[in-house]
Amino acid sequence: MFDAVCCNLNIDREKIVRTISTFGNSSAATIPLSLSIANEQRRFSPDEKLLLTAAGAGLSCSAHE
């Protein structure tokens, strides 16, 4: 899924925060967890744009910019 989003939106794969290998399926906590980890690694700048996406079980999914 990550690779498809990167390909379709022309986003460098190195910019993606992936937490599933470390924390497993964190479901509803995926976005806040990923934001926290990314911000620890490199502080966000005030004018930086973030693409926040998550997929739930079944047919559920979400995206917010």
N, C-alpha and C positions, 0 to 999 in steps of 0.2 A: 504494500500500500504506500509506504514512504517513497519508494522508487517511482511509482506511477505519478504521485503528486509532484515530486521534483521534476520529472520529465515533462508533465503537462504544463507546469507553471514556470519552467526554465529556472529552477532554483538549484544552486550548488548543493550537492548532497552533504558536504561538510558543514553546512549551516543548520542542519536538522538535529534536534535534540531527541535522542532515542533512549528511553528508559526501560523498555521491556526486558532486555537481557539482564539488567541489574535488579529490577523490582517486580518483574512479572507483569501481568495484566492489572494495572492499577485503576482501571475503569474510570469512575467519575473524578478521581484524583490525578489523572494523567496530566491535564493542563497545568494545575497549580504546582505539581511536582516538577514537571519539566521547566516551568518558569523559574522556580527556585534554583534548580541545578544550573540552568543556563546563566542566571544572574550571578551565581557564585563564581562561575568560571570566567565570566566577563560581564562587567556591569553594563546594563542597558543605558543608552544615551537618551536624553529627553525627547529628541526628535526622531528616534528610531521607530520604524514600523515593524510590527510582529504579525505573523500569520499563525493563528492558534487553531489547531484542528484536533479532533478526537473522534474515534469510532467506538460505538457501543455494541452490545450484544444484539444479535438478530439484525433487524433492518434499521437500527438507530444510528444516527451520525450527527455531528455538529461541526460547525466552523464559524469563527468569529474573527474579524480583523480589528 
